[in-house]
Amino acid sequence: MSDNTVTDLAGLADLTTGVEATTPDAPVTPAAPTMPLRERQIDAQGRSYATGRRKDAVARVWIKPGSGKITVNGRDQEVYFARPTLRLVLNQPFGVADRTGQYDVICTVKGGGLSGQAGAVKHGISQALTKFEPALRSVVKAAGFLTRDSRAVERKKYGKAKARKSFQFSKR
């Protein structure tokens, strides 16, 4: 064993960065990420556009700074998505990014059922939010909102009652 202590090693140069340590109590700051931010994408009306998809539903979403009003197919979100759980899904991207009530959302949704449409709008809001504020991309991506949820209903197979369910077995 060597007789070196931590205080003796504090004066050595850091081999990874080539920077010499000055004092043992100096705070260590991590290096800033070298990846540049994406470019902000805004149209002439000051809105950001994105497309969201889930199951068979496709949502076209525009966001702009405002009071937090969400309009789906020309109707308010409380009217279009009557279930509170679906409205909760819509507001998840804003909650993760700490932007609740700061953006107005206008979207049109086609196809699928209400659950798929809510997921499509959530995906579209997340994409549009990262186009409007590229700095939020890492937060929204870490929550998993930028990835399209590709799960869909499995098709029915022949000789089966449903996709995987068999008919009841009868011995006689």
C-alpha positions, -999 to 999 in steps of 0.1 A, spaced: 0 0 0 12 35 -8 13 63 18 -6 87 -5 -37 103 9 -65 122 -8 -50 155 0 -17 144 -16 -36 134 -48 -55 167 -50 -26 185 -66 -23 160 -95 -35 169 -129 -68 154 -140 -58 131 -168 -92 130 -185 -96 167 -192 -60 180 -188 -71 205 -162 -51 207 -130 -70 207 -97 -63 239 -77 -79 231 -43 -95 200 -29 -127 219 -20 -133 233 -55 -168 223 -68 -167 200 -98 -189 212 -127 -199 187 -153 -190 195 -189 -219 211 -209 -234 188 -235 -218 193 -269 -249 185 -288 -264 217 -303 -301 226 -298 -324 220 -327 -337 250 -346 -370 266 -335 -398 260 -361 -425 286 -361 -449 296 -389 -460 332 -399 -488 332 -373 -463 323 -344 -475 287 -341 -456 255 -341 -471 224 -360 -467 187 -355 -485 155 -363 -492 129 -336 -503 93 -341 -516 65 -319 -534 33 -330 -555 44 -360 -558 80 -349 -539 109 -365 -538 144 -349 -527 176 -365 -516 199 -337 -508 237 -336 -496 253 -304 -490 290 -297 -485 310 -265 -518 317 -248 -539 310 -218 -539 272 -219 -571 266 -240 -572 233 -259 -595 230 -289 -601 196 -305 -620 195 -338 -636 229 -331 -648 220 -297 -634 225 -262 -615 196 -247 -641 192 -219 -668 186 -245 -648 164 -269 -630 143 -243 -657 139 -216 -636 115 -195 -612 132 -171 -586 105 -177 -584 115 -214 -581 152 -205 -553 142 -181 -535 125 -210 -536 157 -230 -520 178 -203 -492 154 -195 -466 171 -218 -472 205 -203 -470 191 -168 -436 175 -175 -422 206 -191 -437 230 -164 -457 249 -191 -492 243 -178 -516 270 -189 -490 288 -211 -499 275 -246 -531 274 -266 -536 242 -286 -557 238 -317 -559 203 -332 -579 182 -356 -581 144 -350 -593 117 -374 -596 79 -370 -596 55 -341 -615 58 -309 -614 84 -281 -585 68 -263 -564 66 -295 -573 101 -304 -562 114 -269 -529 96 -273 -524 110 -308 -531 146 -295 -506 140 -266 -480 128 -291 -487 159 -314 -485 183 -284 -452 169 -273 -437 171 -308 -450 207 -313 -438 218 -279 -402 206 -287 -404 225 -320 -415 257 -303 -390 254 -274 -361 231 -284 -346 233 -249 -375 212 -236 -367 183 -259 -346 164 -234 -373 167 -206 -401 156 -229 -381 128 -245 -371 115 -210 -408 112 -202 -412 91 -234 -437 114 -251 -418 119 -283 -419 82 -293 -450 70 -311 -468 43 -292 -470 17 -319 -492 -8 -300 -523 -16 -320 -550 -42 -319 -538 -76 -331 -558 -90 -359 -581 -120 -356 -567 -153 -368 -587 -180 -385 -597 -210 -363 -597 -187 -332 -624 -169 -314 -604 -137 -313 -567 -129 -319 -554 -156 -295 -584 -169 -277 -595 -204 -287 -630 -218 -288 -640 -238 -257 -627 -274 -258 -653 -301 -258 -641 -336 -251 -674 -351 -264 
